[in-house]
Amino acid sequence: MKKQWTHVYSAYGQLDAAMLVDFLLANGIEATSIQESLGTTYGLTVGPLGEAKIFVPIDQKEMAETLIRQMQEGKLETGDEQSP
């Protein structure tokens, strides 16, 4: 049976997309990104050609969206904070 994937986020450029895919993978969520080939070729990061779409399996969509929302709201610890 083929796995069904669903769109959960649109990043701007391959670098942002790759970082988000790595973040999701590190949290146990399968993820991949797709960007229009012309946008990738020219390194575009704005407009429709610069948009890189992040996809996850349908059964992991809710968890992925929760993690992305927490990341955007700054609710995740990075481990980089230094104690006073």
N, CA, C and O atoms as CSV, one atom per row, in Angstrom:
chain,resi,resn,atom,element,x,y,z
A,1,MET,N,N,0.838,-1.179,0.000
A,1,MET,CA,C,0.000,0.000,0.000
A,1,MET,C,C,0.887,1.248,0.000
A,1,MET,O,O,1.811,1.361,0.805
A,2,LYS,N,N,0.600,2.175,-0.902
A,2,LYS,CA,C,1.364,3.412,-1.005
A,2,LYS,C,C,1.014,4.349,0.142
A,2,LYS,O,O,-0.146,4.474,0.536
A,3,LYS,N,N,2.037,5.000,0.662
A,3,LYS,CA,C,1.837,5.981,1.724
A,3,LYS,C,C,1.271,7.258,1.113
A,3,LYS,O,O,1.724,7.706,0.060
A,4,GLN,N,N,0.280,7.837,1.779
A,4,GLN,CA,C,-0.299,9.098,1.306
A,4,GLN,C,C,0.317,10.256,2.089
A,4,GLN,O,O,0.426,10.213,3.315
A,5,TRP,N,N,0.714,11.287,1.353
A,5,TRP,CA,C,1.364,12.448,1.944
A,5,TRP,C,C,0.449,13.660,1.850
A,5,TRP,O,O,-0.410,13.737,0.971
A,6,THR,N,N,0.642,14.603,2.760
A,6,THR,CA,C,-0.160,15.815,2.762
A,6,THR,C,C,0.729,17.029,3.031
A,6,THR,O,O,1.734,16.941,3.737
A,7,HIS,N,N,0.338,18.148,2.456
A,7,HIS,CA,C,1.073,19.407,2.602
A,7,HIS,C,C,0.805,19.985,3.990
A,7,HIS,O,O,-0.348,20.093,4.407
A,8,VAL,N,N,1.890,20.365,4.720
A,8,VAL,CA,C,1.712,20.944,6.054
A,8,VAL,C,C,2.298,22.338,6.197
A,8,VAL,O,O,1.964,23.056,7.140
A,9,TYR,N,N,3.181,22.737,5.260
A,9,TYR,CA,C,3.845,24.034,5.442
A,9,TYR,C,C,4.478,24.466,4.120
A,9,TYR,O,O,4.884,23.631,3.312
A,10,SER,N,N,4.555,25.768,3.915
A,10,SER,CA,C,5.273,26.311,2.761
A,10,SER,C,C,6.440,27.149,3.272
A,10,SER,O,O,6.251,28.137,3.981
A,11,ALA,N,N,7.635,26.740,2.902
A,11,ALA,CA,C,8.855,27.458,3.278
A,11,ALA,C,C,9.300,28.284,2.078
A,11,ALA,O,O,8.839,28.063,0.958
A,12,TYR,N,N,10.187,29.223,2.314
A,12,TYR,CA,C,10.692,30.034,1.210
A,12,TYR,C,C,12.137,29.680,0.946
A,12,TYR,O,O,13.045,30.108,1.658
A,13,GLY,N,N,12.327,28.891,-0.090
A,13,GLY,CA,C,13.646,28.451,-0.504
A,13,GLY,C,C,14.002,27.090,0.065
A,13,GLY,O,O,13.433,26.645,1.062
A,14,GLN,N,N,14.952,26.439,-0.586
A,14,GLN,CA,C,15.373,25.098,-0.204
A,14,GLN,C,C,16.065,25.065,1.151
A,14,GLN,O,O,15.942,24.074,1.870
A,15,LEU,N,N,16.785,26.116,1.520
A,15,LEU,CA,C,17.475,26.119,2.804
A,15,LEU,C,C,16.466,26.059,3.948
A,15,LEU,O,O,16.599,25.227,4.845
A,16,ASP,N,N,15.460,26.931,3.925
A,16,ASP,CA,C,14.420,26.902,4.954
A,16,ASP,C,C,13.699,25.555,4.956
A,16,ASP,O,O,13.421,24.999,6.019
A,17,ALA,N,N,13.404,25.040,3.788
A,17,ALA,CA,C,12.696,23.763,3.676
A,17,ALA,C,C,13.544,22.631,4.245
A,17,ALA,O,O,13.034,21.782,4.975
A,18,ALA,N,N,14.830,22.614,3.916
A,18,ALA,CA,C,15.717,21.553,4.400
A,18,ALA,C,C,15.828,21.589,5.924
A,18,ALA,O,O,15.839,20.543,6.572
A,19,MET,N,N,15.911,22.792,6.494
A,19,MET,CA,C,15.991,22.898,7.952
A,19,MET,C,C,14.714,22.390,8.607
A,19,MET,O,O,14.773,21.713,9.634
A,20,LEU,N,N,13.559,22.709,8.026
A,20,LEU,CA,C,12.302,22.251,8.597
A,20,LEU,C,C,12.145,20.736,8.447
A,20,LEU,O,O,11.677,20.068,9.369
A,21,VAL,N,N,12.528,20.200,7.309
A,21,VAL,CA,C,12.472,18.748,7.111
A,21,VAL,C,C,13.370,18.062,8.142
A,21,VAL,O,O,12.961,17.073,8.751
A,22,ASP,N,N,14.586,18.573,8.345
A,22,ASP,CA,C,15.494,17.992,9.344
A,22,ASP,C,C,14.896,18.077,10.749
A,22,ASP,O,O,15.009,17.130,11.527
A,23,PHE,N,N,14.266,19.197,11.076
A,23,PHE,CA,C,13.614,19.379,12.369
A,23,PHE,C,C,12.523,18.325,12.575
A,23,PHE,O,O,12.438,17.710,13.638
A,24,LEU,N,N,11.695,18.122,11.555
A,24,LEU,CA,C,10.629,17.131,11.667
A,24,LEU,C,C,11.199,15.718,11.779
A,24,LEU,O,O,10.728,14.920,12.589
A,25,LEU,N,N,12.196,15.414,10.978
A,25,LEU,CA,C,12.826,14.093,11.038
A,25,LEU,C,C,13.432,13.837,12.414
A,25,LEU,O,O,13.327,12.730,12.942
A,26,ALA,N,N,14.064,14.850,12.996
A,26,ALA,CA,C,14.671,14.718,14.324
A,26,ALA,C,C,13.620,14.464,15.395
A,26,ALA,O,O,13.928,13.945,16.468
A,27,ASN,N,N,12.384,14.832,15.099
A,27,ASN,CA,C,11.291,14.617,16.039
A,27,ASN,C,C,10.434,13.415,15.662
A,27,ASN,O,O,9.301,13.286,16.126
A,28,GLY,N,N,10.972,12.536,14.822
A,28,GLY,CA,C,10.312,11.276,14.496
A,28,GLY,C,C,9.206,11.360,13.459
A,28,GLY,O,O,8.379,10.454,13.354
A,29,ILE,N,N,9.186,12.444,12.692
A,29,ILE,CA,C,8.155,12.608,11.664
A,29,ILE,C,C,8.809,12.535,10.290
A,29,ILE,O,O,9.733,13.291,9.992
A,30,GLU,N,N,8.325,11.626,9.462
A,30,GLU,CA,C,8.825,11.563,8.084
A,30,GLU,C,C,8.431,12.845,7.374
A,30,GLU,O,O,7.315,13.333,7.548
A,31,ALA,N,N,9.330,13.392,6.580
A,31,ALA,CA,C,9.028,14.636,5.875
A,31,ALA,C,C,9.874,14.746,4.617
A,31,ALA,O,O,10.958,14.171,4.517
A,32,THR,N,N,9.349,15.497,3.664
A,32,THR,CA,C,10.079,15.783,2.440
A,32,THR,C,C,9.630,17.142,1.929
A,32,THR,O,O,8.579,17.650,2.320
A,33,SER,N,N,10.435,17.723,1.053
A,33,SER,CA,C,10.059,19.012,0.479
A,33,SER,C,C,10.129,18.948,-1.037
A,33,SER,O,O,10.892,18.173,-1.615
A,34,ILE,N,N,9.318,19.779,-1.659
A,34,ILE,CA,C,9.279,19.872,-3.119
A,34,ILE,C,C,9.246,21.342,-3.493
A,34,ILE,O,O,8.456,22.118,-2.955
A,35,GLN,N,N,10.119,21.716,-4.425
A,35,GLN,CA,C,10.125,23.083,-4.936
A,35,GLN,C,C,10.154,23.024,-6.455
A,35,GLN,O,O,10.761,22.128,-7.042
A,36,GLU,N,N,9.504,23.973,-7.074
A,36,GLU,CA,C,9.513,24.085,-8.534
A,36,GLU,C,C,10.969,24.078,-9.004
A,36,GLU,O,O,11.801,24.788,-8.439
A,37,SER,N,N,11.280,23.292,-10.021
A,37,SER,CA,C,12.668,23.128,-10.457
A,37,SER,C,C,13.327,24.439,-10.880
A,37,SER,O,O,14.519,24.633,-10.638
A,38,LEU,N,N,12.580,25.330,-11.498
A,38,LEU,CA,C,13.146,26.617,-11.911
A,38,LEU,C,C,13.554,27.438,-10.689
A,38,LEU,O,O,14.586,28.108,-10.704
A,39,GLY,N,N,12.746,27.387,-9.638
A,39,GLY,CA,C,13.077,28.085,-8.400
A,39,GLY,C,C,14.330,27.529,-7.764
A,39,GLY,O,O,15.152,28.283,-7.243
A,40,THR,N,N,14.486,26.216,-7.800
A,40,THR,CA,C,15.676,25.575,-7.254
A,40,THR,C,C,16.907,25.946,-8.079
A,40,THR,O,O,17.960,26.258,-7.523
A,41,THR,N,N,16.772,25.910,-9.400
A,41,THR,CA,C,17.887,26.216,-10.293
A,41,THR,C,C,18.434,27.615,-10.066
A,41,THR,O,O,19.648,27.815,-10.037
A,42,TYR,N,N,17.544,28.577,-9.905
A,42,TYR,CA,C,17.971,29.965,-9.730
A,42,TYR,C,C,18.083,30.390,-8.272
A,42,TYR,O,O,18.410,31.543,-7.992
A,43,GLY,N,N,17.820,29.484,-7.345
A,43,GLY,CA,C,17.945,29.795,-5.931
A,43,GLY,C,C,16.933,30.813,-5.437
A,43,GLY,O,O,17.221,31.594,-4.529
A,44,LEU,N,N,15.743,30.806,-6.036
A,44,LEU,CA,C,14.716,31.774,-5.656
A,44,LEU,C,C,14.163,31.448,-4.269
A,44,LEU,O,O,14.020,30.281,-3.903
A,45,THR,N,N,13.853,32.504,-3.499
A,45,THR,CA,C,13.278,32.318,-2.170
A,45,THR,C,C,11.998,33.123,-1.974
A,45,THR,O,O,11.422,33.113,-0.886
A,46,VAL,N,N,11.550,33.815,-3.009
A,46,VAL,CA,C,10.304,34.583,-2.921
A,46,VAL,C,C,9.408,34.237,-4.094
A,46,VAL,O,O,9.861,33.748,-5.128
A,47,GLY,N,N,8.129,34.503,-3.907
A,47,GLY,CA,C,7.164,34.246,-4.983
A,47,GLY,C,C,6.875,32.770,-5.143
A,47,GLY,O,O,7.446,31.933,-4.445
A,48,PRO,N,N,5.997,32.463,-6.056
A,48,PRO,CA,C,5.586,31.072,-6.260
A,48,PRO,C,C,6.743,30.128,-6.610
A,48,PRO,O,O,6.733,28.966,-6.202
A,49,LEU,N,N,7.716,30.604,-7.345
A,49,LEU,CA,C,8.842,29.736,-7.714
A,49,LEU,C,C,9.806,29.518,-6.552
A,49,LEU,O,O,10.567,28.550,-6.556
A,50,GLY,N,N,9.785,30.398,-5.566
A,50,GLY,CA,C,10.663,30.260,-4.415
A,50,GLY,C,C,10.063,29.431,-3.300
A,50,GLY,O,O,10.750,29.076,-2.342
A,51,GLU,N,N,8.794,29.126,-3.420
A,51,GLU,CA,C,8.095,28.379,-2.382
A,51,GLU,C,C,8.457,26.901,-2.425
A,51,GLU,O,O,8.368,26.257,-3.470
A,52,ALA,N,N,8.864,26.375,-1.280
A,52,ALA,CA,C,9.145,24.946,-1.151
A,52,ALA,C,C,8.096,24.364,-0.209
A,52,ALA,O,O,7.961,24.812,0.930
A,53,LYS,N,N,7.369,23.386,-0.675
A,53,LYS,CA,C,6.276,22.812,0.113
A,53,LYS,C,C,6.779,21.608,0.901
A,53,LYS,O,O,7.498,20.756,0.380
A,54,ILE,N,N,6.379,21.563,2.179
A,54,ILE,CA,C,6.758,20.474,3.065
A,54,ILE,C,C,5.582,19.499,3.150
A,54,ILE,O,O,4.439,19.897,3.377
A,55,PHE,N,N,5.890,18.221,2.963
A,55,PHE,CA,C,4.884,17.170,3.010
A,55,PHE,C,C,5.249,16.137,4.064
A,55,PHE,O,O,6.422,15.825,4.266
A,56,VAL,N,N,4.218,15.604,4.741
A,56,VAL,CA,C,4.392,14.534,5.720
A,56,VAL,C,C,3.309,13.488,5.455
A,56,VAL,O,O,2.310,13.785,4.800
A,57,PRO,N,N,3.500,12.258,5.962
A,57,PRO,CA,C,2.429,11.264,5.826
A,57,PRO,C,C,1.166,11.754,6.537
A,57,PRO,O,O,1.241,12.410,7.576
A,58,ILE,N,N,0.023,11.431,5.973
A,58,ILE,CA,C,-1.246,11.892,6.517
A,58,ILE,C,C,-1.387,11.556,7.999
A,58,ILE,O,O,-1.898,12.367,8.772
A,59,ASP,N,N,-0.938,10.366,8.401
A,59,ASP,CA,C,-1.111,9.973,9.800
A,59,ASP,C,C,-0.185,10.732,10.757
A,59,ASP,O,O,-0.322,10.590,11.972
A,60,GLN,N,N,0.749,11.529,10.240
A,60,GLN,CA,C,1.638,12.316,11.088
A,60,GLN,C,C,1.358,13.822,10.955
A,60,GLN,O,O,2.088,14.642,11.511
A,61,LYS,N,N,0.313,14.174,10.227
A,61,LYS,CA,C,0.015,15.583,9.953
A,61,LYS,C,C,-0.222,16.393,11.229
A,61,LYS,O,O,0.350,17.471,11.394
A,62,GLU,N,N,-1.055,15.884,12.121
A,62,GLU,CA,C,-1.399,16.640,13.329
A,62,GLU,C,C,-0.158,16.927,14.179
A,62,GLU,O,O,0.028,18.049,14.650
A,63,MET,N,N,0.682,15.920,14.372
A,63,MET,CA,C,1.892,16.113,15.168
A,63,MET,C,C,2.841,17.096,14.486
A,63,MET,O,O,3.443,17.938,15.153
A,64,ALA,N,N,2.980,16.996,13.173
A,64,ALA,CA,C,3.850,17.913,12.429
A,64,ALA,C,C,3.358,19.350,12.570
A,64,ALA,O,O,4.152,20.257,12.821
A,65,GLU,N,N,2.072,19.557,12.412
A,65,GLU,CA,C,1.516,20.905,12.526
A,65,GLU,C,C,1.697,21.461,13.934
A,65,GLU,O,O,1.956,22.652,14.102
A,66,THR,N,N,1.564,20.611,14.938
A,66,THR,CA,C,1.768,21.036,16.325
A,66,THR,C,C,3.212,21.464,16.545
A,66,THR,O,O,3.463,22.512,17.141
A,67,LEU,N,N,4.159,20.670,16.075
A,67,LEU,CA,C,5.583,21.010,16.227
A,67,LEU,C,C,5.935,22.302,15.482
A,67,LEU,O,O,6.668,23.142,16.004
A,68,ILE,N,N,5.420,22.454,14.285
A,68,ILE,CA,C,5.693,23.668,13.500
A,68,ILE,C,C,5.121,24.887,14.217
A,68,ILE,O,O,5.781,25.924,14.294
A,69,ARG,N,N,3.917,24.775,14.735
A,69,ARG,CA,C,3.290,25.885,15.464
A,69,ARG,C,C,4.101,26.237,16.714
A,69,ARG,O,O,4.333,27.414,16.990
A,70,GLN,N,N,4.531,25.225,17.468
A,70,GLN,CA,C,5.342,25.464,18.664
A,70,GLN,C,C,6.664,26.140,18.298
A,70,GLN,O,O,7.131,27.026,19.014
A,71,MET,N,N,7.261,25.722,17.191
A,71,MET,CA,C,8.505,26.321,16.736
A,71,MET,C,C,8.284,27.794,16.387
A,71,MET,O,O,9.072,28.652,16.784
A,72,GLN,N,N,7.226,28.081,15.655
A,72,GLN,CA,C,6.935,29.461,15.254
A,72,GLN,C,C,6.648,30.357,16.453
A,72,GLN,O,O,6.958,31.548,16.432
A,73,GLU,N,N,6.062,29.789,17.487
A,73,GLU,CA,C,5.725,30.554,18.688
A,73,GLU,C,C,6.890,30.641,19.673
A,73,GLU,O,O,6.773,31.282,20.717
A,74,GLY,N,N,8.012,29.998,19.344
A,74,GLY,CA,C,9.183,30.043,20.206
A,74,GLY,C,C,9.043,29.210,21.464
A,74,GLY,O,O,9.682,29.504,22.475
A,75,LYS,N,N,8.223,28.184,21.420
A,75,LYS,CA,C,7.962,27.371,22.601
A,75,LYS,C,C,8.883,26.159,22.726
A,75,LYS,O,O,8.744,25.384,23.673
A,76,LEU,N,N,9.797,25.981,21.816
A,76,LEU,CA,C,10.698,24.825,21.861
A,76,LEU,C,C,12.067,25.266,22.366
A,76,LEU,O,O,12.574,26.321,21.985
A,77,GLU,N,N,12.651,24.448,23.222
A,77,GLU,CA,C,13.993,24.758,23.707
A,77,GLU,C,C,15.013,24.272,22.687
A,77,GLU,O,O,14.846,23.211,22.085
A,78,THR,N,N,16.065,25.052,22.498
A,78,THR,CA,C,17.089,24.663,21.545
A,78,THR,C,C,18.306,24.051,22.223
A,78,THR,O,O,19.121,23.405,21.563
A,79,GLY,N,N,18.440,24.246,23.537
A,79,GLY,CA,C,19.614,23.746,24.236
A,79,GLY,C,C,20.796,24.688,24.128
A,79,GLY,O,O,21.856,24.428,24.697
A,80,ASP,N,N,20.618,25.799,23.389
A,80,ASP,CA,C,21.696,26.764,23.208
A,80,ASP,C,C,21.696,27.845,24.281
A,80,ASP,O,O,22.642,28.627,24.379
A,81,GLU,N,N,20.638,27.889,25.083
A,81,GLU,CA,C,20.556,28.931,26.104
A,81,GLU,C,C,21.633,28.695,27.155
A,81,GLU,O,O,21.883,27.562,27.565
A,82,GLN,N,N,22.254,29.765,27.574
A,82,GLN,CA,C,23.288,29.646,28.596
A,82,GLN,C,C,22.730,30.128,29.918
A,82,GLN,O,O,21.970,31.095,29.965
A,83,SER,N,N,23.109,29.453,30.991
A,83,SER,CA,C,22.673,29.856,32.318
A,83,SER,C,C,23.379,31.124,32.736
A,83,SER,O,O,24.542,31.326,32.387
A,84,PRO,N,N,22.688,32.005,33.495
A,84,PRO,CA,C,23.334,33.243,33.943
A,84,PRO,C,C,24.418,32.978,34.968
A,84,PRO,O,O,25.059,33.915,35.445
